[in-house]
Amino acid sequence: MISDEIKKVTDTVKDTVSPYTDEIKKATDTLKDTLLPENPNANVGKTDRIISIGTGAYIFFKGITNLFSHPILALTEAGIGAALLHRGITGTCSIKKIIDDLDETDATNSPIVHAYPSTTVPQL
């Protein structure tokens, strides 16, 4: 009895949704290609990009709305939000690139050692 009702509801939903399946797939593919285009120089994954866009937009607009009540804090928020938006849209992050480059090089070749030549880096 209950399984027959569930089957009827499932069939009704399939009949209702199936004409729009192709349109939904086309819209999803279009948005995927438009919003997050592939970048050969990208060093940020898609999940990180989506999170960066969301948080960047929120922080940026929060900074813009607080511009007249707290101008210094608002400009800081707008700058951080803009940087996150740039990171999410382009897929590149300069800070992540520097950290990845440091991980790939030897500790003695790091920019810190060249900036402070008198310091020694202990070898592990």
C-alpha positions in Angstrom: 0.0 0.0 0.0 2.6 2.6 1.1 5.1 1.4 -1.5 2.5 1.9 -4.2 1.9 5.5 -3.1 5.6 6.1 -3.0 6.0 4.7 -6.5 3.2 7.0 -7.8 4.7 10.0 -6.2 8.2 9.1 -7.6 6.7 8.6 -11.1 4.9 11.9 -10.9 8.1 13.8 -9.9 10.1 12.1 -12.7 7.4 13.0 -15.2 7.4 16.6 -14.0 11.2 17.1 -13.8 12.3 15.1 -16.9 11.4 17.7 -19.5 13.7 20.2 -17.8 16.6 17.9 -17.2 18.5 19.0 -20.3 17.9 22.7 -19.6 19.2 22.3 -16.1 22.3 20.5 -17.3 23.0 23.2 -19.9 22.5 26.0 -17.3 24.8 24.2 -14.9 27.5 23.7 -17.5 27.2 27.3 -18.6 27.5 28.6 -15.1 30.4 26.3 -14.3 32.4 27.5 -17.3 31.5 31.2 -16.8 31.9 31.6 -13.1 35.0 29.5 -12.5 36.9 29.2 -15.8 39.9 26.9 -15.9 43.2 28.7 -15.4 46.4 27.0 -16.2 48.3 29.1 -13.7 45.7 28.5 -10.9 47.1 27.3 -7.6 43.8 27.3 -5.7 41.2 24.5 -6.0 37.6 25.0 -6.9 36.3 24.6 -3.4 38.7 27.3 -2.1 37.7 29.6 -5.0 34.0 29.3 -4.2 34.7 29.9 -0.5 37.0 32.9 -1.3 34.3 34.4 -3.6 31.6 34.1 -0.9 33.6 35.4 2.0 35.3 38.0 -0.1 31.9 39.4 -1.3 30.6 39.4 2.2 33.6 41.2 3.7 33.9 43.7 0.8 30.2 44.7 1.1 30.4 44.8 4.9 33.3 47.2 4.5 31.5 49.4 2.0 28.4 49.7 4.2 30.5 50.7 7.2 32.5 53.3 5.2 31.1 56.4 6.9 30.7 55.0 10.5 34.2 53.4 10.7 36.3 54.5 7.7 39.6 52.9 8.6 38.1 49.5 9.5 35.8 49.7 6.5 38.7 50.3 4.1 40.6 47.4 5.6 37.6 45.2 5.2 37.0 46.3 1.6 40.7 45.6 0.8 40.7 42.2 2.3 37.3 41.4 0.6 38.7 42.6 -2.7 41.8 40.4 -2.3 39.6 37.4 -1.5 37.4 38.1 -4.5 40.5 38.4 -6.7 41.8 35.1 -5.4 38.5 33.3 -6.0 37.9 34.7 -9.5 41.4 34.2 -10.9 42.3 31.1 -9.0 45.7 32.4 -8.1 47.0 33.3 -4.7 50.4 35.0 -4.3 50.8 34.0 -0.7 50.1 30.4 -1.5 52.6 30.6 -4.3 55.3 32.0 -2.0 54.7 29.2 0.5 54.7 26.5 -2.1 57.9 27.9 -3.6 59.5 27.9 -0.1 58.5 24.3 0.4 60.1 23.2 -2.9 63.4 25.0 -2.3 66.1 24.2 0.3 66.0 26.1 3.6 69.4 27.7 2.8 68.0 29.2 -0.4 65.0 30.8 1.3 64.5 34.6 0.9 64.8 35.0 4.7 68.4 33.7 4.7 69.3 36.0 1.8 67.7 39.0 3.5 69.6 38.3 6.8 72.9 36.6 5.8 74.3 36.8 9.3 71.7 34.4 10.7 72.3 30.7 10.3 69.5 28.2 9.7 69.9 25.1 11.8 70.0 21.9 9.7 67.7 19.1 10.9 
